[in-house]
């Protein structure tokens, strides 16, 4: 207890400097937490996947469609317990800035495959019955203030023309990982309208979503599906929903790597600032440490003092930074809206923040402590005179 | 007013080498990140802007915005071909290329992870329309065959795209017979093959884009008006250079905003570091300050001396950061451009403007960090200073 009070007193002897250092720490730890959360948010689509869902797409790339008649053949594959499909719509709501994902889906079978989208029975029924109806996630509805019954106009970039949908339901996610920033509407409506406008066959599907009986069978069933369509006009590539989502994330890997690197650079910068503070502290107290040594305290006591002081500063500053992370993350999530479907500070992030504080505290004290443990008593005392 | 010589300022920094280096090091890191971000968005912009030729016009379906979303039927293509004002080559062919553009998901050489590569169907004329594209290995694909040529960045980055290798897609084997260099433009990230073969293989009846050259540069407005007035044509025509500049916008802006907000957060840390250092410098030299004042130096001279010290400190940090960042020019990176959804290889690019911005940024950190300590130093009373020491 005595030692702790001494450390605290020491730490605040040079109040202005200590407070400045702590401000730096608050900013660094906060930024570190925020960046880690951004990376987590990037992977949110991956976290929200189910292990009993497979995604079947055209093997050339996602931009190539699959024929509608594959649905029946997929249903007959052994181990498949449900099939649905969706098309990426790529519409623009008012201006390009309001980006959110829209999918044309086969409503009844799609909702059956996604039990995590929680809708009341009336909403579900109203959506399935209205061919121009759509449903959206809670977050998206709140972002634009939509209420059930609202008309939502979209300008198509892939499917030309203006499309208007009536909002029939708002789903809540079963847990925090569920995406609540999408919009779903009827595939039938999309394809029939396109057929009328472009006067050509549009019985094509973007991707098939397939439910399987047993997660362990995923590789086997994927293999069976792809074999089915081998050497056909549209060869397929089937993978678990997780692998499918990871494919998207890895496309922007360069940016993720950069953000990740930056989050550690912040810690290094604050280490330099802290080390600076500690080396100044040590230099100023040269005489004091020499006196302690002369009184018979061991060099290790001096070292303990320095490390202790450094850790006290790091933990107080870092702790404040951690507390600040939560409200700032909440504000950030609000500001970016639907850009990140899920934005939550995870426990791992908080643990890493604590670890970062400890590392900063220890590293910053290392060099001054090493130097102080080796000072010559006579030399040190000479400074007093 | 007599100023305190700069050599005194510089010597002070040198005396406390470790502290100086730690502070400057922190600042160098901040400036490094700041500079690299600017270089990155500049690199993306430079790559895509250079991809377009000033005298080429590019045509897309109305409102589609990107090549892969676009579709121009054969009938519309025929109308465009007959528009007045399109240049003709010496042998009488129209300088116009009808191109299907598709994305192909290929695994990367480094880790096997797939990413989208743009596959473009083109022709002899398409090559002529892009004079920056040169075959550096192998030869051009023969029209009417399943031969393709690969951009330099693709050939290096993706499996099965090297010279002599084979790719299998759309029920065919495609042999890579040549590697082309387009002088660090977006085409380096593409695969090119015969337009008609691509249309047949992918069973498409609509082209993605049409590129043509104008016989007369000034005719551009007339051609655009002609297109807008023709009810059969639902298309957007714009200079190729403008199209590619627009393609870079989202990614470059995203990187710039992300980078600048990070730099601001970082700089708080660095400013705090500078402030701590300067406060300590002032505290250590109270006696000196008193002596200088007693010798007749004015308050402002003291203020300027300490401010100069801080600015010099940040300049050292800034230059170290800039120097480190300049090495990034040797690194090639590639990422998915989410506007086109396809892979884009580019380089970090330094420009005089970036150098000026980075130096100003580091100096402003030094100024903000050093002003309060310097001001405090200049306000001290001579008597107090001399007594304290």
Interface residues (C-beta under 8 A of the other chain):
Chain A: X16 X17 X20 X21 X23 X24 X27 X28 X31 X35 X59 X60 X61 X62 X63 X64 X90 X155 X156 X157 X158 X160 X231 X233 X235 X237 X247 X250 X251 X252 X253 X254 X255 X259 X262 X265 X266 X268 X269 X270 X272 X273 X275 X276 X277 X279 X280
Chain B: X18 X19 X22 X23 X25 X26 X29 X30 X33 X61 X62 X63 X64 X65 X66 X68 X69 X102 X103 X104 X105 X113 X114 X115 X116 X169 X170 X171 X202 X203 X234 X255 X258 X262 X265 X266 X268 X269 X270 X272 X273 X275 X276 X277 X279 X280 X333 X334 X335 X336 X338 X341 X343
